[in-house]
Amino acid sequence: MINYLSKPFIWFFKLEAASGLVLLFAAIIALIISNSGFSELYFSTLDQYLFIGINDFGLKLSVLHWINDALMAIFFFFVTLEIKREFLQGELSNIKQALLPIIAAVGGMLVPALFYVFINFGDSETMNGWAIPSATDIAFSLGVLSLLGKRVPLSLKVFLTALAIIDDLGAIVIIALFYSGDLSIKYLSLMLLAFLILLVINKFNIRKFLPYLIIGIFLWDFTHNSGIHATIAGVLLAMTIPHRKKEKDFSLLIKIEHAISPYVAFGIMPLFAFANAGVSLEGLSFASLLDKVPLGIVLGLFLGKQLGVFIFSYISIKLKVAQMPNNTSWYNFYGVGVLTGIGFTMSLFVGNLAFAENMQYMDGVKIGVLTGSLLSTLFGYFLILLTPNKPNK
């Protein structure tokens, strides 16, 4: 009886699209709750401070910050493990294929910023939001792509993952250079020291995860206190995890990747979506989309992203600087470029930093980000779903 009842759930969680469905469901529920009678409970819970540690040794952050800074560091750790494996032995081991997501990410950051600047040129206050449409919400873009299942070839999923990581690293650099408070030289130095220790452990080919985990926790704490977004610690830690040199050898990287995959897909990502998708729509109207800030964001996310990613990629492929992902059609490739316009939580995060001293623009940021992300989601999804997926010859 128990096996009979559990069989549909086992089948569901084996589905490739399952994580994407859970992610989108969590986002929708958050959006509904944040605009209902439970909104005050929702936001107050996320603002509650939680201490994790022993006695005086520990850290006190809001629930939202624990999710965005700590749990998302684990998410970035996981996806960087995937990308590292692909660079060493997978789809990105070819230098021309490895260059493609880097070039595409540059286009995907530059062109949206130019769209925003064109609309807001001459206004010194609103110009500060130029980086908002340059961001990609990696969790949501990958979630939407996963809904398409096997229709999307593995090479294209790897391309989007790599592009989104590079894009978000670019956003972190932008935040550090243009929107951060004072950077702490002390903690930056400790962060560098922790990273060097991890490299030494890797050099000695230590294949137990515990030493990496202990130093990684310190690395996260130092990064968090340095003024740089704490998720970068997950990326740095993953870069030091050893992978096998031969196919038959043991790989700590693959072991960790397989172990944490279900927790990331069905735990961290939906929780992140639930905590960040709750945006109050009170006082917002679609008529306000014609204001400079929301218009610049919508055009940047929906048009700038897809054009920047596709044009930069197309030119680099035609010049034979980079190589098209295997088993991919131009239709699918363009559709993935459209999905990079899902800025959502990352764009809202940048917007809060950009207009920290001019909060009157935040309503415009919200409606612009939601509209641009929704258009990118729908157009990208149906473009891939309804067009031929035969690879180019």
C-alpha positions as CSV (number, residue, x, y, z in Angstrom):
1,M,0.0,0.0,0.0
2,I,2.8,2.4,1.0
3,N,4.7,1.6,-2.2
4,Y,1.6,2.1,-4.3
5,L,1.0,5.6,-2.7
6,S,4.6,6.7,-2.9
7,K,5.1,5.6,-6.6
8,P,3.7,8.8,-8.1
9,F,6.0,10.9,-5.9
10,I,9.0,8.9,-6.7
11,W,8.2,9.2,-10.4
12,F,7.7,13.0,-10.1
13,F,11.0,13.6,-8.4
14,K,12.8,11.6,-11.0
15,L,11.4,13.9,-13.7
16,E,14.0,16.3,-15.1
17,A,11.5,19.1,-15.0
18,A,10.4,18.4,-11.4
19,S,12.9,20.8,-9.8
20,G,11.7,23.6,-12.2
21,L,8.1,22.9,-11.3
22,V,8.7,23.0,-7.6
23,L,10.7,26.2,-8.0
24,L,8.0,28.0,-10.0
25,F,5.3,26.7,-7.6
26,A,7.2,28.2,-4.6
27,A,7.6,31.5,-6.4
28,I,3.9,31.7,-7.3
29,I,2.9,30.8,-3.7
30,A,5.2,33.6,-2.4
31,L,3.7,36.1,-4.8
32,I,0.2,35.2,-3.7
33,I,1.0,35.3,0.1
34,S,2.8,38.6,-0.2
35,N,-0.3,40.2,-1.7
36,S,-2.8,38.7,0.7
37,G,-3.8,39.0,4.4
38,F,-0.8,37.0,5.3
39,S,1.7,39.4,3.8
40,E,2.7,41.0,7.2
41,L,3.4,37.5,8.6
42,Y,5.4,36.6,5.5
43,F,7.7,39.7,5.6
44,S,8.1,39.8,9.4
45,T,9.2,36.1,9.4
46,L,11.8,36.8,6.7
47,D,13.0,39.9,8.8
48,Q,13.4,37.9,12.0
49,Y,17.0,37.6,13.2
50,L,18.4,34.1,13.8
51,F,21.6,33.4,15.7
52,I,23.6,30.4,14.6
53,G,26.7,29.5,16.6
54,I,27.9,28.4,20.1
55,N,27.8,31.0,22.9
56,D,29.4,34.2,21.6
57,F,31.0,32.5,18.6
58,G,28.5,32.7,15.7
59,L,26.6,35.0,13.5
60,K,23.2,36.7,13.7
61,L,21.4,37.4,10.5
62,S,17.8,37.8,9.3
63,V,16.2,34.7,7.9
64,L,16.2,36.3,4.4
65,H,20.0,36.9,4.7
66,W,20.7,33.3,5.9
67,I,18.9,32.1,2.8
68,N,20.4,34.6,0.3
69,D,23.9,34.6,1.7
70,A,24.5,31.1,3.2
71,L,22.1,28.7,1.4
72,M,22.8,30.4,-2.0
73,A,26.5,30.0,-1.4
74,I,25.8,26.3,-1.3
75,F,23.9,26.7,-4.6
76,F,26.8,28.5,-6.2
77,F,29.1,25.8,-4.8
78,F,27.0,23.2,-6.5
79,V,26.7,24.8,-9.9
80,T,30.4,25.7,-10.0
81,L,31.2,22.0,-9.3
82,E,29.1,21.2,-12.4
83,I,30.8,23.8,-14.5
84,K,34.3,22.7,-13.4
85,R,33.5,19.1,-14.3
86,E,32.3,20.3,-17.7
87,F,35.5,22.4,-18.3
88,L,37.8,19.5,-17.3
89,Q,36.1,16.5,-19.0
90,G,32.7,17.6,-20.4
91,E,31.0,19.9,-22.9
92,L,33.3,22.8,-22.1
93,S,36.6,21.0,-22.3
94,N,36.9,22.3,-25.9
95,I,38.5,25.8,-25.6
96,K,36.1,27.2,-28.3
97,Q,33.0,26.0,-26.5
98,A,34.4,27.3,-23.2
99,L,34.9,30.8,-24.7
100,L,31.2,31.0,-25.9
101,P,29.5,31.5,-22.5
102,I,32.1,34.0,-21.5
103,I,31.6,36.1,-24.7
104,A,27.8,35.7,-24.5
105,A,27.8,36.9,-20.8
106,V,29.7,40.0,-21.8
107,G,27.1,40.8,-24.4
108,G,24.3,39.9,-22.0
109,M,25.7,42.5,-19.5
110,L,26.7,45.3,-21.9
111,V,23.8,45.6,-24.2
112,P,21.0,45.7,-21.5
113,A,23.0,48.4,-19.7
114,L,23.1,50.4,-22.9
115,F,19.3,50.1,-23.4
116,Y,18.8,51.4,-19.8
117,V,21.3,54.3,-20.3
118,F,19.7,55.3,-23.6
119,I,16.3,55.7,-21.9
120,N,17.6,57.4,-18.8
121,F,20.4,59.5,-20.3
122,G,20.7,62.9,-18.7
123,D,19.0,62.0,-15.4
124,S,21.8,61.6,-12.8
125,E,19.5,59.9,-10.2
126,T,17.9,57.3,-12.4
127,M,21.2,56.6,-14.3
128,N,22.4,54.9,-11.1
129,G,20.2,51.9,-12.0
130,W,22.1,51.0,-15.2
131,A,23.2,47.6,-13.9
132,I,19.7,46.4,-12.9
133,P,18.9,44.8,-16.3
134,S,22.4,43.3,-16.6
135,A,21.7,40.6,-14.0
136,T,20.4,37.1,-14.6
137,D,18.5,35.1,-12.0
138,I,20.4,31.8,-12.4
139,A,18.0,29.7,-10.3
140,F,14.9,30.8,-12.2
141,S,16.4,30.7,-15.6
142,L,17.7,27.2,-15.0
143,G,14.3,26.3,-13.4
144,V,12.4,27.3,-16.5
145,L,14.8,25.5,-18.8
146,S,14.4,22.3,-16.8
147,L,10.7,22.4,-17.5
148,L,11.5,21.7,-21.2
149,G,13.2,18.4,-20.2
150,K,15.0,16.5,-22.9
151,R,13.9,18.9,-25.6
152,V,16.9,21.0,-24.6
153,P,20.3,19.2,-25.3
154,L,22.8,18.9,-22.4
155,S,25.3,21.1,-24.1
156,L,22.8,24.0,-24.1
157,K,22.0,23.5,-20.4
158,V,25.7,23.6,-19.7
159,F,26.0,26.8,-21.8
160,L,23.2,28.5,-19.9
161,T,24.6,27.4,-16.5
162,A,28.1,28.7,-17.4
163,L,26.7,31.9,-18.8
164,A,24.5,32.5,-15.8
165,I,27.3,31.9,-13.4
166,I,29.7,34.3,-15.3
167,D,26.8,36.8,-15.5
168,D,26.2,36.6,-11.7
169,L,29.9,36.8,-11.0
170,G,29.9,39.9,-13.2
171,A,27.0,41.3,-11.2
172,I,28.9,40.6,-8.0
173,V,31.9,42.5,-9.4
174,I,29.6,45.4,-10.3
175,I,28.1,45.4,-6.8
176,A,31.6,45.4,-5.3
177,L,32.9,48.2,-7.5
178,F,29.8,50.5,-7.8
179,Y,27.3,49.6,-5.0
180,S,29.3,48.2,-2.1
181,G,30.0,49.9,1.1
182,D,33.5,50.1,2.4
183,L,35.5,46.9,1.7
184,S,37.4,45.5,4.6
185,I,41.1,45.0,3.8
186,K,41.5,42.8,6.9
187,Y,38.7,40.4,5.9
188,L,39.8,40.5,2.2
189,S,43.2,39.4,3.3
190,L,41.8,36.6,5.5
191,M,39.6,35.5,2.6
192,L,42.6,35.3,0.3
193,L,44.5,33.3,3.0
194,A,41.7,30.8,3.3
195,F,41.5,30.4,-0.4
196,L,45.3,29.8,-0.6
197,I,45.0,27.1,2.1
198,L,42.3,25.4,0.1
199,L,44.6,25.4,-3.0
200,V,47.4,23.9,-0.9
201,I,45.0,21.1,0.3
202,N,44.1,20.5,-3.3
203,K,47.8,20.4,-4.3
204,F,48.4,17.6,-1.8
205,N,45.4,15.8,-3.5
206,I,43.5,15.3,-0.2
207,R,40.3,13.5,-1.1
208,K,38.3,13.9,2.1
209,F,35.7,16.6,2.1
210,L,36.0,17.6,5.8
211,P,39.2,19.8,5.5
212,Y,37.6,21.6,2.6
213,L,34.4,22.1,4.5
214,I,36.1,23.5,7.6
215,I,38.2,26.0,5.7
216,G,35.2,26.7,3.4
217,I,33.1,27.8,6.4
218,F,35.8,30.3,7.5
219,L,36.1,31.4,3.8
220,W,32.4,32.2,3.8
221,D,32.6,34.1,7.1
222,F,35.5,36.2,5.9
223,T,33.8,36.9,2.5
224,H,30.6,37.9,4.3
225,N,32.5,40.4,6.5
226,S,34.7,41.7,3.6
227,G,31.9,43.6,1.9
228,I,31.8,41.2,-1.1
229,H,28.6,39.2,-1.5
230,A,29.0,36.0,0.5
231,T,27.9,33.7,-2.4
232,I,31.4,34.2,-4.0
233,A,32.7,31.9,-1.3
234,G,30.8,29.0,-2.7
235,V,32.4,29.6,-6.1
236,L,35.9,29.8,-4.7
237,L,35.5,26.6,-2.6
238,A,34.2,24.6,-5.6
239,M,37.2,25.7,-7.7
240,T,39.5,23.9,-5.2
241,I,37.6,20.6,-5.0
242,P,39.7,17.9,-6.8
243,H,38.5,15.9,-9.8
244,R,39.9,12.7,-11.2
245,K,42.6,12.8,-13.9
246,K,41.5,9.4,-15.4
247,E,37.9,8.1,-16.0
248,K,38.4,5.1,-13.5
249,D,39.9,7.2,-10.7
250,F,37.9,8.4,-7.7
251,S,36.5,11.9,-7.9
252,L,35.6,13.9,-4.8
253,L,34.0,16.5,-7.0
254,I,31.5,14.0,-8.5
255,K,30.8,12.4,-5.2
256,I,29.9,15.8,-3.6
257,E,27.9,16.8,-6.7
258,H,25.7,13.7,-6.6
259,A,25.3,13.9,-2.8
260,I,24.0,17.5,-2.6
261,S,22.1,17.6,-5.9
262,P,18.6,16.7,-4.6
263,Y,19.0,19.0,-1.6
264,V,19.8,21.9,-3.9
265,A,17.1,21.1,-6.5
266,F,14.2,20.4,-4.0
267,G,15.4,22.3,-0.9
268,I,17.6,25.3,-1.4
269,M,16.2,26.6,-4.8
270,P,12.5,26.4,-3.9
271,L,13.3,28.1,-0.5
272,F,15.2,30.8,-2.2
273,A,12.3,31.3,-4.6
274,F,9.8,31.4,-1.8
275,A,11.8,34.0,0.2
276,N,12.6,36.3,-2.7
277,A,9.6,36.1,-5.0
278,G,7.3,37.8,-2.4
279,V,7.0,41.2,-4.0
280,S,4.1,43.5,-2.9
281,L,2.3,44.8,-5.9
282,E,0.4,47.4,-4.0
283,G,0.4,50.8,-5.7
284,L,1.9,49.4,-8.9
285,S,0.2,49.8,-12.3
286,F,1.1,48.9,-15.8
287,A,0.7,52.5,-16.8
288,S,3.8,53.3,-14.8
289,L,5.8,51.1,-17.3
290,L,6.3,54.2,-19.4
291,D,8.3,55.9,-16.7
292,K,12.0,56.0,-17.4
293,V,13.2,53.5,-14.8
294,P,10.8,50.7,-15.5
295,L,10.9,51.2,-19.2
296,G,14.7,51.0,-19.2
297,I,14.6,47.8,-17.2
298,V,12.0,46.1,-19.3
299,L,13.8,47.0,-22.6
300,G,17.1,45.9,-21.1
301,L,15.9,42.6,-19.7
302,F,13.6,41.6,-22.6
303,L,15.4,43.0,-25.6
304,G,18.9,43.9,-24.4
305,K,19.6,40.4,-22.9
306,Q,18.5,38.3,-25.9
307,L,20.1,40.6,-28.4
308,G,23.4,40.9,-26.5
309,V,23.7,37.2,-25.9
310,F,22.8,36.2,-29.4
311,I,24.7,38.9,-31.4
312,F,27.9,38.4,-29.4
313,S,27.6,34.6,-29.7
314,Y,26.7,34.6,-33.4
315,I,29.7,36.9,-34.3
316,S,32.1,34.8,-32.3
317,I,30.8,31.5,-33.8
318,K,30.9,32.9,-37.4
319,L,34.5,34.2,-36.8
320,K,35.3,30.7,-35.4
321,V,36.5,32.2,-32.1
322,A,33.9,30.1,-30.3
323,Q,32.0,27.0,-31.1
324,M,28.2,26.3,-31.2
325,P,27.0,23.9,-28.4
326,N,26.7,20.3,-29.7
327,N,23.3,19.1,-31.1
328,T,21.8,22.6,-30.9
329,S,19.7,24.6,-33.4
330,W,19.8,28.4,-33.7
331,Y,16.1,28.5,-32.6
332,N,17.0,26.8,-29.3
333,F,20.1,28.8,-28.9
334,Y,18.1,32.1,-29.3
335,G,15.5,30.8,-26.9
336,V,18.1,30.3,-24.2
337,G,19.4,33.8,-24.9
338,V,15.8,35.1,-24.2
339,L,15.7,33.2,-20.9
340,T,18.8,35.1,-19.7
341,G,16.4,38.1,-19.4
342,I,14.9,36.6,-16.3
343,G,16.5,39.0,-13.9
344,F,14.0,38.7,-11.1
345,T,15.6,38.3,-7.7
346,M,19.1,39.3,-8.8
347,S,17.8,42.4,-10.6
348,L,15.7,43.4,-7.5
349,F,18.7,42.9,-5.3
350,V,20.8,45.2,-7.5
351,G,17.9,47.7,-7.7
352,N,17.8,47.9,-3.9
353,L,21.5,48.8,-3.9
354,A,21.3,51.2,-6.8
355,F,18.4,53.2,-5.3
356,A,19.3,52.8,-1.6
357,E,19.2,56.6,-1.2
358,N,16.3,57.2,-3.7
359,M,13.7,54.6,-2.6
360,Q,11.0,56.5,-4.5
361,Y,12.2,54.7,-7.6
362,M,11.8,51.2,-6.1
363,D,8.1,50.8,-7.2
364,G,9.3,51.4,-10.8
365,V,12.1,48.9,-10.3
366,K,9.7,46.2,-9.1
367,I,7.2,46.6,-12.0
368,G,10.0,46.8,-14.5
369,V,11.8,43.7,-13.2
370,L,8.6,41.6,-12.9
371,T,7.4,42.6,-16.4
372,G,10.8,42.1,-18.1
373,S,11.3,38.7,-16.4
374,L,7.8,37.5,-17.2
375,L,8.1,38.5,-20.9
376,S,11.5,36.7,-21.1
377,T,10.1,33.6,-19.3
378,L,7.1,33.2,-21.6
379,F,8.7,34.1,-24.9
380,G,11.8,32.0,-24.2
381,Y,9.9,29.0,-23.0
382,F,7.4,28.9,-26.0
383,L,10.1,29.7,-28.5
384,I,12.1,26.6,-27.5
385,L,8.9,24.5,-27.1
386,L,7.3,25.4,-30.5
387,T,10.3,25.6,-32.8
388,P,12.4,22.8,-34.4
389,N,15.2,21.5,-32.3
390,K,17.2,19.9,-35.1
391,P,20.9,20.7,-34.8
392,N,22.5,23.0,-37.3
393,K,24.7,21.3,-39.9
